[in-house]
Amino acid sequence: MSFALWSAAACAALTVVNLTSIALAWARLRPSGTPAGAAAGRPPVSILRPVCGLEAFLEETLRTGFVLDYPDYELIFCVEREEDPVVPLVRRLIAAHPGIPARLLVGEDRISANPKLNNLVKGWREARHGWVVLADSNVLMPPDYLQRLLEAWRAKTGLVCSTPLGVRPGSGWAWVECAFLNTLQARWQYAGEAAGQGFAQGKSMLWRRDFLEAQGGIRALASELAEDAAATKLVRAAGRRVHLVDAPFEQPLGPRGAGPVWARQLRWARLRRVTFPAFFAPESLSGAAVPMALALAAAASAGVSLPGTALLVALLWYGAETALAARKGWPLSWRLVPAMMVRDAMIPALWVSAWGGGRTVWRGNAMRIRVRAAEAGAPG
């Protein structure tokens, strides 16, 4: 086979895989804003929210938990230290909504190198209900938040999650973050779930308390540095599946800079590398950079127009992603396609960097992700 033909075939194969993933996500997802069913008759739920420090949109995201259209739920906020600047905000919100059973728990149970998990242990211990949601502080909860989580539970479900949907990007780099979160990472997670390979996402996790307790309780999530990776393995080992809500919950972004976007994506890439290396290995092929290079190499070898080839590849890759975002009501702007191009240029560099270890910081907590999976998680 000639070089031109080989390159064209490889580009075509990658493009088909990419378009297939978009088609699977298209079929699995419903447009944002579509309401869930009624809350009547559903079980009581405990919502645990770990908090640490102040950040943009925090008061708004935490307040959404107090105005859910659900008859019986409790809110438990977990913080490590009494002197954390978020404490007055949480107490003010609790006082402003006396009709919602809510409390703030202070302290830490150090069971792992994961500070969020350590923060949540006391909340799990104090939760009163048989259904428990672990929800990050930067998740916007729509009024039907709990209904949508519960609706996704099926006979063989072990865990229901939601990927974060990046919204309100306040800068060009925030649009790059949107391009990572929405039409790439969320899309692949929904495609994977549709293919029977659901992965947990730590942003919103709905557990049946009796199921997780039978697997070792919340402490079992300390088996990996990332609690969602541990949750995925735990659920699969129990013969159950991870399922996703049918429309992801929003996370407002605001302005973002290049450094934080790179650091956050590298941290997640390293965690995926040490927890699911077989799935991480082909990630460098998930963006348009490699198929674009293959297509241009084939075109140059065959004497075909390079601009025309580049335009065709861009239309197939970015046109399909943009159509998915438009159909599902996700953020759209003229900045989205350039952001996708920047993202895809970053993917190979992130992939290479992820094969090494390194230090990372999560909410002020230094963590080390080592090269070998068995060593991952040692803080320092």
Contacts in CASP RR format, 6 or more apart in sequence:
PFRMAT RR
TARGET T0000
AUTHOR 0000-0000-0000
METHOD contacts of the structure
MODEL  1
MSFALWSAAACAALTVVNLTSIALAWARLRPSGTPAGAAAGRPPVSILRP
VCGLEAFLEETLRTGFVLDYPDYELIFCVEREEDPVVPLVRRLIAAHPGI
PARLLVGEDRISANPKLNNLVKGWREARHGWVVLADSNVLMPPDYLQRLL
EAWRAKTGLVCSTPLGVRPGSGWAWVECAFLNTLQARWQYAGEAAGQGFA
QGKSMLWRRDFLEAQGGIRALASELAEDAAATKLVRAAGRRVHLVDAPFE
QPLGPRGAGPVWARQLRWARLRRVTFPAFFAPESLSGAAVPMALALAAAA
SAGVSLPGTALLVALLWYGAETALAARKGWPLSWRLVPAMMVRDAMIPAL
WVSAWGGGRTVWRGNAMRIRVRAAEAGAPG
1 9 0 8 1.000
2 301 0 8 1.000
3 297 0 8 1.000
3 298 0 8 1.000
3 301 0 8 1.000
4 297 0 8 1.000
4 298 0 8 1.000
4 299 0 8 1.000
4 301 0 8 1.000
4 302 0 8 1.000
5 298 0 8 1.000
7 294 0 8 1.000
7 295 0 8 1.000
7 297 0 8 1.000
7 298 0 8 1.000
7 301 0 8 1.000
8 294 0 8 1.000
8 295 0 8 1.000
8 298 0 8 1.000
8 302 0 8 1.000
10 291 0 8 1.000
10 294 0 8 1.000
11 291 0 8 1.000
11 292 0 8 1.000
11 294 0 8 1.000
11 295 0 8 1.000
11 298 0 8 1.000
11 313 0 8 1.000
14 285 0 8 1.000
14 290 0 8 1.000
14 291 0 8 1.000
14 294 0 8 1.000
15 291 0 8 1.000
15 313 0 8 1.000
15 316 0 8 1.000
15 317 0 8 1.000
18 286 0 8 1.000
18 287 0 8 1.000
18 291 0 8 1.000
18 316 0 8 1.000
18 317 0 8 1.000
18 320 0 8 1.000
19 316 0 8 1.000
19 320 0 8 1.000
20 191 0 8 1.000
21 187 0 8 1.000
21 188 0 8 1.000
21 191 0 8 1.000
21 192 0 8 1.000
22 187 0 8 1.000
22 191 0 8 1.000
22 320 0 8 1.000
22 321 0 8 1.000
22 323 0 8 1.000
22 324 0 8 1.000
24 190 0 8 1.000
24 191 0 8 1.000
24 192 0 8 1.000
24 194 0 8 1.000
24 195 0 8 1.000
25 186 0 8 1.000
25 187 0 8 1.000
25 188 0 8 1.000
25 190 0 8 1.000
25 191 0 8 1.000
25 194 0 8 1.000
25 324 0 8 1.000
26 324 0 8 1.000
26 327 0 8 1.000
26 328 0 8 1.000
27 194 0 8 1.000
28 190 0 8 1.000
28 191 0 8 1.000
28 193 0 8 1.000
28 194 0 8 1.000
28 244 0 8 1.000
28 246 0 8 1.000
29 190 0 8 1.000
29 246 0 8 1.000
29 247 0 8 1.000
29 248 0 8 1.000
29 328 0 8 1.000
30 246 0 8 1.000
30 247 0 8 1.000
30 328 0 8 1.000
31 247 0 8 1.000
31 327 0 8 1.000
31 328 0 8 1.000
31 329 0 8 1.000
32 165 0 8 1.000
32 247 0 8 1.000
32 248 0 8 1.000
32 250 0 8 1.000
32 328 0 8 1.000
32 329 0 8 1.000
32 330 0 8 1.000
33 142 0 8 1.000
33 247 0 8 1.000
34 247 0 8 1.000
35 144 0 8 1.000
36 144 0 8 1.000
36 147 0 8 1.000
36 148 0 8 1.000
36 151 0 8 1.000
37 144 0 8 1.000
37 147 0 8 1.000
37 151 0 8 1.000
38 147 0 8 1.000
39 69 0 8 1.000
39 70 0 8 1.000
39 71 0 8 1.000
39 144 0 8 1.000
39 146 0 8 1.000
39 147 0 8 1.000
40 71 0 8 1.000
41 71 0 8 1.000
42 70 0 8 1.000
42 71 0 8 1.000
42 146 0 8 1.000
42 147 0 8 1.000
42 150 0 8 1.000
43 72 0 8 1.000
43 129 0 8 1.000
43 130 0 8 1.000
43 131 0 8 1.000
43 150 0 8 1.000
44 72 0 8 1.000
44 73 0 8 1.000
44 74 0 8 1.000
44 128 0 8 1.000
44 129 0 8 1.000
44 130 0 8 1.000
44 131 0 8 1.000
45 70 0 8 1.000
45 72 0 8 1.000
45 73 0 8 1.000
45 74 0 8 1.000
45 129 0 8 1.000
45 130 0 8 1.000
45 131 0 8 1.000
45 132 0 8 1.000
45 133 0 8 1.000
45 146 0 8 1.000
45 150 0 8 1.000
46 73 0 8 1.000
46 74 0 8 1.000
46 76 0 8 1.000
46 127 0 8 1.000
46 128 0 8 1.000
46 129 0 8 1.000
46 130 0 8 1.000
46 131 0 8 1.000
46 132 0 8 1.000
46 133 0 8 1.000
47 65 0 8 1.000
47 73 0 8 1.000
47 74 0 8 1.000
47 75 0 8 1.000
47 76 0 8 1.000
47 132 0 8 1.000
47 133 0 8 1.000
47 135 0 8 1.000
47 146 0 8 1.000
48 76 0 8 1.000
48 78 0 8 1.000
48 120 0 8 1.000
48 123 0 8 1.000
48 124 0 8 1.000
48 127 0 8 1.000
48 132 0 8 1.000
48 133 0 8 1.000
48 134 0 8 1.000
48 135 0 8 1.000
49 62 0 8 1.000
49 75 0 8 1.000
49 76 0 8 1.000
49 77 0 8 1.000
49 78 0 8 1.000
49 135 0 8 1.000
49 136 0 8 1.000
49 137 0 8 1.000
50 77 0 8 1.000
50 78 0 8 1.000
50 79 0 8 1.000
50 116 0 8 1.000
50 119 0 8 1.000
50 120 0 8 1.000
50 134 0 8 1.000
50 136 0 8 1.000
50 137 0 8 1.000
51 58 0 8 1.000
51 62 0 8 1.000
51 77 0 8 1.000
51 78 0 8 1.000
51 79 0 8 1.000
51 84 0 8 1.000
51 86 0 8 1.000
51 90 0 8 1.000
51 137 0 8 1.000
52 79 0 8 1.000
52 80 0 8 1.000
52 84 0 8 1.000
52 86 0 8 1.000
52 115 0 8 1.000
52 116 0 8 1.000
52 119 0 8 1.000
52 137 0 8 1.000
52 363 0 8 1.000
52 364 0 8 1.000
53 84 0 8 1.000
53 85 0 8 1.000
53 86 0 8 1.000
53 363 0 8 1.000
54 85 0 8 1.000
54 86 0 8 1.000
54 89 0 8 1.000
55 137 0 8 1.000
55 138 0 8 1.000
56 252 0 8 1.000
56 254 0 8 1.000
57 138 0 8 1.000
57 168 0 8 1.000
57 252 0 8 1.000
57 254 0 8 1.000
58 86 0 8 1.000
58 89 0 8 1.000
58 137 0 8 1.000
58 138 0 8 1.000
59 89 0 8 1.000
59 93 0 8 1.000
60 140 0 8 1.000
60 252 0 8 1.000
61 137 0 8 1.000
61 138 0 8 1.000
61 139 0 8 1.000
61 140 0 8 1.000
61 141 0 8 1.000
61 252 0 8 1.000
62 77 0 8 1.000
62 89 0 8 1.000
62 90 0 8 1.000
62 93 0 8 1.000
62 137 0 8 1.000
63 93 0 8 1.000
64 140 0 8 1.000
64 141 0 8 1.000
64 142 0 8 1.000
64 145 0 8 1.000
65 75 0 8 1.000
65 100 0 8 1.000
65 141 0 8 1.000
65 145 0 8 1.000
66 75 0 8 1.000
66 93 0 8 1.000
66 96 0 8 1.000
66 97 0 8 1.000
66 100 0 8 1.000
66 102 0 8 1.000
67 97 0 8 1.000
67 143 0 8 1.000
68 141 0 8 1.000
68 143 0 8 1.000
68 144 0 8 1.000
68 145 0 8 1.000
68 146 0 8 1.000
69 143 0 8 1.000
69 144 0 8 1.000
69 147 0 8 1.000
70 145 0 8 1.000
70 146 0 8 1.000
70 147 0 8 1.000
73 100 0 8 1.000
73 101 0 8 1.000
73 129 0 8 1.000
73 146 0 8 1.000
74 100 0 8 1.000
74 101 0 8 1.000
74 102 0 8 1.000
74 103 0 8 1.000
74 127 0 8 1.000
74 128 0 8 1.000
74 129 0 8 1.000
75 94 0 8 1.000
75 100 0 8 1.000
75 101 0 8 1.000
75 102 0 8 1.000
75 103 0 8 1.000
76 102 0 8 1.000
76 103 0 8 1.000
76 105 0 8 1.000
76 123 0 8 1.000
76 126 0 8 1.000
76 127 0 8 1.000
77 90 0 8 1.000
77 94 0 8 1.000
77 102 0 8 1.000
77 103 0 8 1.000
77 104 0 8 1.000
77 105 0 8 1.000
78 104 0 8 1.000
78 105 0 8 1.000
78 107 0 8 1.000
78 119 0 8 1.000
78 120 0 8 1.000
78 122 0 8 1.000
78 123 0 8 1.000
79 86 0 8 1.000
79 87 0 8 1.000
79 90 0 8 1.000
79 104 0 8 1.000
79 105 0 8 1.000
79 106 0 8 1.000
79 107 0 8 1.000
79 119 0 8 1.000
80 106 0 8 1.000
80 107 0 8 1.000
80 108 0 8 1.000
80 115 0 8 1.000
80 118 0 8 1.000
80 119 0 8 1.000
81 106 0 8 1.000
81 107 0 8 1.000
82 106 0 8 1.000
87 104 0 8 1.000
87 106 0 8 1.000
90 104 0 8 1.000
91 104 0 8 1.000
93 102 0 8 1.000
94 102 0 8 1.000
94 103 0 8 1.000
94 104 0 8 1.000
103 126 0 8 1.000
105 122 0 8 1.000
105 123 0 8 1.000
105 126 0 8 1.000
107 119 0 8 1.000
107 122 0 8 1.000
108 118 0 8 1.000
108 119 0 8 1.000
108 122 0 8 1.000
109 118 0 8 1.000
109 121 0 8 1.000
109 122 0 8 1.000
110 118 0 8 1.000
111 117 0 8 1.000
111 118 0 8 1.000
111 121 0 8 1.000
111 219 0 8 1.000
111 222 0 8 1.000
112 118 0 8 1.000
112 221 0 8 1.000
112 222 0 8 1.000
112 225 0 8 1.000
112 377 0 8 1.000
113 225 0 8 1.000
113 367 0 8 1.000
113 377 0 8 1.000
113 378 0 8 1.000
113 379 0 8 1.000
114 222 0 8 1.000
114 225 0 8 1.000
114 226 0 8 1.000
114 227 0 8 1.000
114 367 0 8 1.000
114 377 0 8 1.000
115 362 0 8 1.000
115 363 0 8 1.000
115 365 0 8 1.000
115 367 0 8 1.000
116 136 0 8 1.000
116 227 0 8 1.000
116 362 0 8 1.000
116 363 0 8 1.000
117 218 0 8 1.000
117 221 0 8 1.000
117 222 0 8 1.000
117 227 0 8 1.000
120 134 0 8 1.000
120 218 0 8 1.000
121 218 0 8 1.000
121 219 0 8 1.000
124 132 0 8 1.000
124 217 0 8 1.000
124 218 0 8 1.000
127 209 0 8 1.000
129 209 0 8 1.000
130 208 0 8 1.000
130 209 0 8 1.000
130 210 0 8 1.000
131 150 0 8 1.000
131 206 0 8 1.000
131 207 0 8 1.000
131 208 0 8 1.000
131 209 0 8 1.000
132 206 0 8 1.000
132 207 0 8 1.000
132 209 0 8 1.000
132 212 0 8 1.000
133 146 0 8 1.000
133 149 0 8 1.000
133 204 0 8 1.000
133 205 0 8 1.000
133 206 0 8 1.000
133 207 0 8 1.000
134 202 0 8 1.000
134 204 0 8 1.000
134 205 0 8 1.000
134 207 0 8 1.000
134 227 0 8 1.000
135 141 0 8 1.000
135 203 0 8 1.000
135 204 0 8 1.000
135 205 0 8 1.000
136 202 0 8 1.000
136 203 0 8 1.000
136 204 0 8 1.000
138 251 0 8 1.000
138 252 0 8 1.000
139 162 0 8 1.000
139 164 0 8 1.000
139 203 0 8 1.000
139 204 0 8 1.000
139 249 0 8 1.000
139 250 0 8 1.000
139 251 0 8 1.000
140 167 0 8 1.000
140 249 0 8 1.000
140 250 0 8 1.000
140 251 0 8 1.000
140 252 0 8 1.000
141 249 0 8 1.000
142 148 0 8 1.000
142 249 0 8 1.000
142 250 0 8 1.000
145 204 0 8 1.000
145 249 0 8 1.000
148 245 0 8 1.000
148 246 0 8 1.000
148 247 0 8 1.000
149 160 0 8 1.000
149 162 0 8 1.000
149 204 0 8 1.000
149 206 0 8 1.000
149 245 0 8 1.000
150 160 0 8 1.000
150 206 0 8 1.000
151 245 0 8 1.000
151 246 0 8 1.000
152 160 0 8 1.000
152 206 0 8 1.000
152 243 0 8 1.000
152 244 0 8 1.000
152 245 0 8 1.000
152 246 0 8 1.000
153 160 0 8 1.000
153 206 0 8 1.000
153 243 0 8 1.000
154 241 0 8 1.000
154 243 0 8 1.000
156 239 0 8 1.000
156 240 0 8 1.000
156 241 0 8 1.000
157 240 0 8 1.000
157 241 0 8 1.000
157 242 0 8 1.000
157 243 0 8 1.000
158 207 0 8 1.000
158 208 0 8 1.000
158 211 0 8 1.000
158 235 0 8 1.000
158 238 0 8 1.000
158 240 0 8 1.000
158 241 0 8 1.000
158 242 0 8 1.000
158 243 0 8 1.000
159 200 0 8 1.000
159 205 0 8 1.000
159 206 0 8 1.000
159 207 0 8 1.000
159 231 0 8 1.000
159 235 0 8 1.000
159 240 0 8 1.000
159 242 0 8 1.000
159 243 0 8 1.000
160 205 0 8 1.000
160 206 0 8 1.000
160 242 0 8 1.000
160 243 0 8 1.000
160 244 0 8 1.000
160 245 0 8 1.000
161 200 0 8 1.000
161 201 0 8 1.000
161 202 0 8 1.000
161 203 0 8 1.000
161 204 0 8 1.000
161 205 0 8 1.000
161 206 0 8 1.000
161 228 0 8 1.000
161 242 0 8 1.000
161 243 0 8 1.000
161 244 0 8 1.000
161 245 0 8 1.000
162 201 0 8 1.000
162 203 0 8 1.000
162 204 0 8 1.000
162 244 0 8 1.000
162 245 0 8 1.000
162 248 0 8 1.000
162 249 0 8 1.000
163 181 0 8 1.000
163 185 0 8 1.000
163 186 0 8 1.000
163 189 0 8 1.000
163 190 0 8 1.000
163 201 0 8 1.000
163 203 0 8 1.000
163 244 0 8 1.000
163 248 0 8 1.000
164 181 0 8 1.000
164 186 0 8 1.000
164 201 0 8 1.000
164 203 0 8 1.000
164 248 0 8 1.000
164 249 0 8 1.000
164 250 0 8 1.000
164 251 0 8 1.000
165 181 0 8 1.000
165 182 0 8 1.000
165 186 0 8 1.000
165 247 0 8 1.000
165 248 0 8 1.000
165 249 0 8 1.000
165 250 0 8 1.000
165 251 0 8 1.000
165 330 0 8 1.000
166 177 0 8 1.000
166 178 0 8 1.000
166 181 0 8 1.000
166 182 0 8 1.000
166 250 0 8 1.000
166 251 0 8 1.000
166 252 0 8 1.000
166 253 0 8 1.000
166 330 0 8 1.000
166 331 0 8 1.000
167 178 0 8 1.000
167 250 0 8 1.000
167 251 0 8 1.000
167 252 0 8 1.000
167 253 0 8 1.000
167 330 0 8 1.000
167 331 0 8 1.000
168 252 0 8 1.000
168 253 0 8 1.000
168 254 0 8 1.000
168 331 0 8 1.000
169 175 0 8 1.000
169 177 0 8 1.000
169 178 0 8 1.000
169 253 0 8 1.000
169 254 0 8 1.000
169 256 0 8 1.000
169 331 0 8 1.000
169 333 0 8 1.000
169 335 0 8 1.000
170 253 0 8 1.000
170 254 0 8 1.000
170 255 0 8 1.000
170 256 0 8 1.000
171 254 0 8 1.000
171 255 0 8 1.000
171 256 0 8 1.000
171 257 0 8 1.000
172 256 0 8 1.000
172 335 0 8 1.000
172 339 0 8 1.000
173 255 0 8 1.000
173 256 0 8 1.000
173 257 0 8 1.000
173 258 0 8 1.000
173 259 0 8 1.000
173 260 0 8 1.000
173 261 0 8 1.000
174 253 0 8 1.000
174 254 0 8 1.000
174 255 0 8 1.000
174 256 0 8 1.000
174 257 0 8 1.000
174 261 0 8 1.000
175 333 0 8 1.000
175 335 0 8 1.000
175 336 0 8 1.000
175 338 0 8 1.000
175 339 0 8 1.000
176 256 0 8 1.000
176 261 0 8 1.000
176 339 0 8 1.000
176 342 0 8 1.000
176 343 0 8 1.000
176 346 0 8 1.000
177 253 0 8 1.000
177 256 0 8 1.000
177 261 0 8 1.000
177 264 0 8 1.000
178 253 0 8 1.000
178 331 0 8 1.000
178 336 0 8 1.000
178 339 0 8 1.000
179 336 0 8 1.000
179 339 0 8 1.000
179 340 0 8 1.000
179 342 0 8 1.000
179 343 0 8 1.000
180 261 0 8 1.000
180 265 0 8 1.000
180 343 0 8 1.000
181 251 0 8 1.000
182 325 0 8 1.000
182 330 0 8 1.000
182 331 0 8 1.000
183 321 0 8 1.000
183 322 0 8 1.000
183 324 0 8 1.000
183 325 0 8 1.000
183 330 0 8 1.000
183 340 0 8 1.000
184 286 0 8 1.000
184 287 0 8 1.000
184 321 0 8 1.000
184 343 0 8 1.000
186 248 0 8 1.000
187 321 0 8 1.000
187 324 0 8 1.000
188 286 0 8 1.000
189 198 0 8 1.000
189 199 0 8 1.000
189 201 0 8 1.000
189 244 0 8 1.000
190 244 0 8 1.000
192 198 0 8 1.000
192 199 0 8 1.000
193 199 0 8 1.000
193 242 0 8 1.000
193 243 0 8 1.000
193 244 0 8 1.000
196 241 0 8 1.000
198 232 0 8 1.000
198 241 0 8 1.000
198 242 0 8 1.000
198 243 0 8 1.000
198 244 0 8 1.000
199 228 0 8 1.000
199 232 0 8 1.000
199 242 0 8 1.000
199 276 0 8 1.000
200 228 0 8 1.000
200 229 0 8 1.000
200 231 0 8 1.000
200 232 0 8 1.000
200 235 0 8 1.000
200 242 0 8 1.000
201 228 0 8 1.000
201 244 0 8 1.000
202 227 0 8 1.000
202 228 0 8 1.000
202 231 0 8 1.000
203 249 0 8 1.000
203 251 0 8 1.000
204 245 0 8 1.000
204 249 0 8 1.000
205 228 0 8 1.000
205 231 0 8 1.000
211 238 0 8 1.000
211 240 0 8 1.000
212 218 0 8 1.000
212 220 0 8 1.000
212 234 0 8 1.000
214 238 0 8 1.000
215 234 0 8 1.000
215 237 0 8 1.000
215 238 0 8 1.000
220 230 0 8 1.000
220 234 0 8 1.000
221 227 0 8 1.000
221 230 0 8 1.000
221 231 0 8 1.000
221 234 0 8 1.000
222 230 0 8 1.000
223 230 0 8 1.000
223 233 0 8 1.000
223 234 0 8 1.000
224 230 0 8 1.000
224 233 0 8 1.000
224 275 0 8 1.000
224 376 0 8 1.000
225 271 0 8 1.000
225 274 0 8 1.000
225 275 0 8 1.000
225 367 0 8 1.000
225 369 0 8 1.000
225 376 0 8 1.000
225 377 0 8 1.000
226 271 0 8 1.000
226 275 0 8 1.000
229 271 0 8 1.000
229 272 0 8 1.000
229 275 0 8 1.000
229 276 0 8 1.000
231 242 0 8 1.000
232 242 0 8 1.000
232 276 0 8 1.000
233 275 0 8 1.000
235 241 0 8 1.000
235 242 0 8 1.000
236 242 0 8 1.000
247 328 0 8 1.000
262 346 0 8 1.000
262 350 0 8 1.000
263 360 0 8 1.000
265 346 0 8 1.000
265 350 0 8 1.000
266 350 0 8 1.000
266 353 0 8 1.000
266 354 0 8 1.000
266 360 0 8 1.000
267 360 0 8 1.000
267 362 0 8 1.000
267 369 0 8 1.000
269 280 0 8 1.000
269 283 0 8 1.000
269 350 0 8 1.000
269 351 0 8 1.000
269 353 0 8 1.000
269 354 0 8 1.000
270 353 0 8 1.000
270 354 0 8 1.000
270 356 0 8 1.000
270 357 0 8 1.000
270 358 0 8 1.000
270 360 0 8 1.000
270 369 0 8 1.000
271 369 0 8 1.000
271 376 0 8 1.000
272 279 0 8 1.000
272 280 0 8 1.000
272 283 0 8 1.000
272 354 0 8 1.000
273 280 0 8 1.000
273 354 0 8 1.000
273 355 0 8 1.000
273 356 0 8 1.000
274 369 0 8 1.000
274 370 0 8 1.000
274 372 0 8 1.000
274 373 0 8 1.000
274 376 0 8 1.000
275 373 0 8 1.000
275 376 0 8 1.000
277 373 0 8 1.000
280 351 0 8 1.000
280 354 0 8 1.000
283 347 0 8 1.000
283 351 0 8 1.000
284 290 0 8 1.000
284 347 0 8 1.000
284 348 0 8 1.000
284 351 0 8 1.000
284 352 0 8 1.000
285 291 0 8 1.000
286 347 0 8 1.000
287 317 0 8 1.000
287 343 0 8 1.000
287 344 0 8 1.000
287 347 0 8 1.000
288 313 0 8 1.000
288 314 0 8 1.000
288 317 0 8 1.000
288 318 0 8 1.000
288 340 0 8 1.000
288 341 0 8 1.000
288 344 0 8 1.000
289 344 0 8 1.000
289 345 0 8 1.000
289 347 0 8 1.000
289 348 0 8 1.000
290 348 0 8 1.000
291 313 0 8 1.000
291 317 0 8 1.000
292 310 0 8 1.000
292 313 0 8 1.000
292 314 0 8 1.000
292 317 0 8 1.000
295 309 0 8 1.000
295 310 0 8 1.000
295 312 0 8 1.000
295 313 0 8 1.000
296 306 0 8 1.000
296 309 0 8 1.000
296 310 0 8 1.000
298 304 0 8 1.000
298 309 0 8 1.000
299 305 0 8 1.000
299 306 0 8 1.000
299 308 0 8 1.000
299 309 0 8 1.000
300 306 0 8 1.000
317 340 0 8 1.000
318 337 0 8 1.000
318 340 0 8 1.000
318 341 0 8 1.000
319 337 0 8 1.000
321 340 0 8 1.000
322 332 0 8 1.000
322 336 0 8 1.000
322 337 0 8 1.000
324 330 0 8 1.000
325 331 0 8 1.000
325 332 0 8 1.000
325 336 0 8 1.000
326 332 0 8 1.000
355 371 0 8 1.000
356 371 0 8 1.000
357 368 0 8 1.000
357 369 0 8 1.000
357 370 0 8 1.000
357 371 0 8 1.000
358 368 0 8 1.000
358 369 0 8 1.000
358 370 0 8 1.000
359 366 0 8 1.000
359 367 0 8 1.000
359 368 0 8 1.000
359 369 0 8 1.000
359 380 0 8 1.000
360 366 0 8 1.000
360 367 0 8 1.000
360 368 0 8 1.000
360 369 0 8 1.000
361 367 0 8 1.000
365 379 0 8 1.000
366 379 0 8 1.000
366 380 0 8 1.000
367 377 0 8 1.000
367 379 0 8 1.000
367 380 0 8 1.000
368 377 0 8 1.000
368 378 0 8 1.000
368 379 0 8 1.000
368 380 0 8 1.000
369 376 0 8 1.000
369 377 0 8 1.000
370 376 0 8 1.000
370 377 0 8 1.000
370 378 0 8 1.000
END
